[in-house]
Amino acid sequence: SSPFTLRDLRNRTNRAQLTADFTAYLDGFSPNVQEILDNFEFRNQIPRLSKNDALGSLIHKLLDPQINLSSEPVIGAGGEVIQPGLDNHSMGTIFEELVRRFNEENNEEAGEHWTPRDAVKLMARLIFTPVADQIESSTYLLYDGACGTGGMLTVAEETLKELAAEQGKQVATHLYGQEINDETFAICKADMLMKGDGDNADNIVGGGEHSTLSND
C-alpha cells in the first residue's frame, strides 16, 4: 500500500516532490488497478501534468468536498448527508458520458468505445426474449469475445435477471470478456471495479496475447 493518501499530497508545494510522491501513491494500488493504469499509460501523463502545474490542480479537484464519486455518502458533523453516494446506475451513466466525450474529442470510429444504451438493450432483448421461458434458477456465465468497454456484458446481465424475475426465477451471473484494444480494455475493467464488481473485473482480459480470436 502507499505511504501517502491524496490528502497528504494536497499541500505539496515542491513540484518534483509532488511528482515523486504521487507516483508512489499510484504504486500502492492493487495489481488489478495497476493493470488498468498501465493500459491507460497513466504514468506517462504525470510529467506533462507536473510540467504544466496541473498535477496539484487535479488532486484538489479529486478532493473537492462538492464532488463525491464514492458509493458512500458524505456525512456532516451533525449526521446530515452533505453529498449523497453514487449508486451503480449513476456511476455507469457518468462513465458512459466520459467515454462518449473521449470518443468525440479523439475522432475515434463510432462505436469503438461506446454504443448507445438503447441499442445495447435491444440486442440483449433479441438474445434472451426467445428463450425466456427456458431460464432456470441457476448460475449463468456470460461471455463477450470483443467486449469493448463492457456495456453489452452488463446490459446482458441486467436483461437476464429481469426476465428471470418475470418467470419467478433467481439467477446468479459471472461475466467474462476479452478486448484487444488496451485502453478500451482498461475502461471496461475500471468500470467494473468502480461498480464494486471486482470478481467480474478479474474475468476481463486484454491485449493480443489473450485474444482467442487471433490465437485460434
Backbone torsions as a table, in degrees:
resi	resn	phi	psi	omega
1	SER	NA	161.4	-176.7
2	SER	-77.7	145.8	174.4
3	PRO	-76.6	-4.9	-176.5
4	PHE	-123.2	157.1	165.0
5	THR	-113.8	167.9	177.8
6	LEU	-61.1	-34.7	179.0
7	ARG	-64.5	-33.5	176.3
8	ASP	-62.3	-33.2	-174.1
9	LEU	-88.1	-11.7	-171.8
10	ARG	-59.6	-36.6	-173.9
11	ASN	-101.0	14.1	175.4
12	ARG	-66.7	127.9	179.9
13	THR	-105.3	-21.0	179.0
14	ASN	-84.8	119.8	-174.0
15	ARG	-60.3	-45.3	-178.2
16	ALA	-64.9	-40.0	179.9
17	GLN	-67.6	-39.9	178.3
18	LEU	-62.3	-42.9	179.8
19	THR	-61.7	-45.7	-179.4
20	ALA	-65.3	-43.2	-177.6
21	ASP	-71.2	-35.1	178.1
22	PHE	-67.1	-37.9	175.8
23	THR	-62.7	-41.7	177.1
24	ALA	-64.3	-35.6	176.9
25	TYR	-61.6	-45.3	178.9
26	LEU	-64.5	-36.5	-178.9
27	ASP	-65.0	-16.0	-178.2
28	GLY	-83.1	-6.2	-178.9
29	PHE	-75.4	162.5	-178.1
30	SER	-68.9	162.7	-177.9
31	PRO	-56.7	-36.5	-178.8
32	ASN	-68.5	-33.9	175.5
33	VAL	-72.6	-37.5	176.8
34	GLN	-58.2	-39.0	179.2
35	GLU	-62.0	-40.3	178.1
36	ILE	-64.8	-47.7	179.8
37	LEU	-59.6	-40.4	-179.4
38	ASP	-65.8	-41.0	-179.0
39	ASN	-71.6	-27.9	173.0
40	PHE	-79.4	-11.3	-173.3
41	GLU	53.7	41.3	-174.0
42	PHE	-66.2	-36.9	-179.5
43	ARG	-62.6	-26.7	177.8
44	ASN	-68.8	-18.6	-179.9
45	GLN	-85.7	-16.7	-174.7
46	ILE	-61.8	-46.6	179.0
47	PRO	-58.8	-38.4	179.4
48	ARG	-68.3	-42.2	176.7
49	LEU	-61.1	-42.5	-179.4
50	SER	-66.4	-43.8	-178.7
51	LYS	-59.7	-36.3	-178.5
52	ASN	-92.4	11.9	-178.4
53	ASP	55.7	33.0	-178.3
54	ALA	-100.8	-13.3	-177.0
55	LEU	-65.8	-45.0	177.9
56	GLY	-62.5	-39.8	178.9
57	SER	-63.8	-38.8	178.1
58	LEU	-62.2	-44.3	-179.8
59	ILE	-63.6	-42.0	178.1
60	HIS	-61.8	-39.0	178.2
61	LYS	-64.5	-42.0	-179.9
62	LEU	-64.4	-27.1	-178.8
63	LEU	-99.2	3.2	-178.7
64	ASP	-58.0	123.4	-179.0
65	PRO	-64.4	-16.0	178.2
66	GLN	-84.9	-3.5	-179.9
67	ILE	-119.7	121.6	177.7
68	ASN	-128.3	107.1	178.8
69	LEU	-100.7	9.9	179.4
70	SER	-87.1	159.6	174.4
71	SER	-78.0	-12.4	-179.5
72	GLU	-97.8	139.6	178.7
73	PRO	-71.4	155.3	173.6
74	VAL	-89.5	120.7	-175.6
75	ILE	-104.5	133.4	178.6
76	GLY	-79.7	176.4	-177.7
77	ALA	-61.7	-29.5	-179.6
78	GLY	-91.0	7.6	179.0
79	GLY	89.2	-0.1	-179.5
80	GLU	-80.9	152.6	178.5
81	VAL	-82.4	115.3	179.3
82	ILE	-85.2	-46.1	177.1
83	GLN	-133.9	123.7	179.1
84	PRO	-68.7	155.5	175.3
85	GLY	-77.4	161.3	178.2
86	LEU	-93.7	125.7	174.4
87	ASP	-81.2	174.5	-176.2
88	ASN	-59.8	-39.5	-178.5
89	HIS	-64.9	-44.5	-179.6
90	SER	-64.5	-42.5	178.5
91	MET	-62.8	-40.8	178.4
92	GLY	-63.5	-38.7	178.6
93	THR	-64.3	-44.9	177.5
94	ILE	-61.2	-44.3	-177.4
95	PHE	-63.1	-43.2	180.0
96	GLU	-64.0	-37.8	178.7
97	GLU	-65.6	-41.2	177.2
98	LEU	-62.7	-42.4	179.1
99	VAL	-63.8	-41.9	179.7
100	ARG	-61.7	-43.5	-179.8
101	ARG	-67.2	-39.9	176.7
102	PHE	-58.7	-42.1	-179.6
103	ASN	-61.9	-45.7	-178.0
104	GLU	-67.9	-44.9	-175.7
105	GLU	-66.8	-29.4	-178.5
106	ASN	-98.2	5.3	177.0
107	ASN	53.5	41.0	179.8
108	GLU	-75.4	163.8	175.5
109	GLU	-61.6	135.5	179.8
110	ALA	-59.1	133.2	177.4
111	GLY	89.1	-8.2	-179.3
112	GLU	-67.8	-39.3	-178.6
113	HIS	-107.2	-23.2	-169.7
114	TRP	-150.5	131.8	174.5
115	THR	-118.8	133.5	-178.7
116	PRO	-50.0	136.2	-174.4
117	ARG	-60.3	-35.6	-179.1
118	ASP	-67.0	-32.9	176.8
119	ALA	-68.8	-39.1	178.7
120	VAL	-65.2	-43.3	179.2
121	LYS	-61.6	-40.5	178.9
122	LEU	-61.7	-45.3	179.9
123	MET	-62.7	-39.9	179.2
124	ALA	-64.8	-40.0	178.1
125	ARG	-64.8	-39.8	179.6
126	LEU	-63.1	-30.8	179.7
127	ILE	-76.7	-47.4	-168.6
128	PHE	-93.4	-30.5	-175.1
129	THR	-58.5	-42.7	-179.7
130	PRO	-62.4	-21.2	-178.4
131	VAL	-115.6	17.6	-175.3
132	ALA	-58.4	-36.6	-177.9
133	ASP	-74.9	-5.4	178.3
134	GLN	-99.7	-1.9	-179.2
135	ILE	-70.4	128.8	179.2
136	GLU	-113.9	161.6	173.9
137	SER	-70.9	104.3	-173.7
138	SER	-164.0	-172.8	175.5
139	THR	-108.5	129.7	-177.4
140	TYR	-117.1	141.8	175.8
141	LEU	-104.2	125.3	179.1
142	LEU	-111.0	129.9	-175.5
143	TYR	-129.1	136.8	175.0
144	ASP	-126.9	116.3	-176.4
145	GLY	-77.2	-7.1	175.3
146	ALA	-147.0	70.2	-162.2
147	CYS	-77.5	-10.6	179.7
148	GLY	56.6	-130.5	179.3
149	THR	-87.3	4.3	173.3
150	GLY	91.5	3.0	-177.2
151	GLY	-60.9	-40.4	-178.6
152	MET	-69.2	-34.3	177.2
153	LEU	-63.7	-48.3	-175.8
154	THR	-69.6	-37.0	177.6
155	VAL	-69.8	-37.1	176.0
156	ALA	-60.9	-41.3	177.8
157	GLU	-62.0	-46.8	179.5
158	GLU	-60.5	-43.8	-177.5
159	THR	-65.6	-43.3	178.5
160	LEU	-59.9	-43.9	-178.9
161	LYS	-68.1	-37.5	177.9
162	GLU	-63.4	-47.1	-179.4
163	LEU	-67.0	-35.8	177.1
164	ALA	-63.4	-43.1	179.8
165	ALA	-62.4	-37.5	178.1
166	GLU	-64.1	-26.4	178.5
167	GLN	-92.6	3.7	-178.2
168	GLY	74.4	23.5	-178.9
169	LYS	-109.3	156.2	174.9
170	GLN	-120.3	125.7	-177.6
171	VAL	-124.6	149.9	170.6
172	ALA	-112.6	154.4	-176.9
173	THR	-135.1	151.6	168.9
174	HIS	-127.8	128.9	-177.5
175	LEU	-99.8	137.3	177.3
176	TYR	-133.0	143.8	178.4
177	GLY	-161.6	161.4	173.3
178	GLN	-135.7	149.3	-179.3
179	GLU	-149.6	126.5	-174.2
180	ILE	-79.7	-27.9	180.0
181	ASN	-77.2	122.5	-173.3
182	ASP	-60.2	-48.2	-177.1
183	GLU	-68.2	-40.9	179.2
184	THR	-64.0	-41.1	174.9
185	PHE	-58.9	-44.1	-179.3
186	ALA	-63.4	-38.4	177.7
187	ILE	-62.4	-45.0	-179.9
188	CYS	-59.6	-48.9	-177.5
189	LYS	-66.1	-41.2	179.3
190	ALA	-63.9	-40.6	179.2
191	ASP	-59.0	-44.9	-179.5
192	MET	-67.2	-39.4	178.6
193	LEU	-65.0	-41.3	-179.3
194	MET	-66.4	-26.9	176.7
195	LYS	-84.3	2.4	-179.9
196	GLY	78.3	21.4	-175.8
197	ASP	-106.5	60.9	-174.0
198	GLY	-64.6	-35.6	-179.1
199	ASP	-62.6	-45.5	178.9
200	ASN	-69.3	-33.2	178.0
201	ALA	-59.8	-35.9	179.0
202	ASP	-69.3	-16.8	-179.4
203	ASN	-90.9	2.1	178.6
204	ILE	-100.7	126.8	-179.9
205	VAL	-121.0	153.2	-177.2
206	GLY	-137.1	162.7	177.9
207	GLY	95.4	155.5	-177.0
208	GLY	-63.3	-27.9	-177.8
209	GLU	-68.2	-19.4	179.7
210	HIS	-101.2	0.7	-173.5
211	SER	-75.3	116.2	175.4
212	THR	-75.9	-14.4	178.7
213	LEU	-77.4	-46.6	-178.8
214	SER	-81.4	-22.1	-177.8
215	ASN	-100.6	6.9	-178.2
216	ASP	-69.8	NA	NA
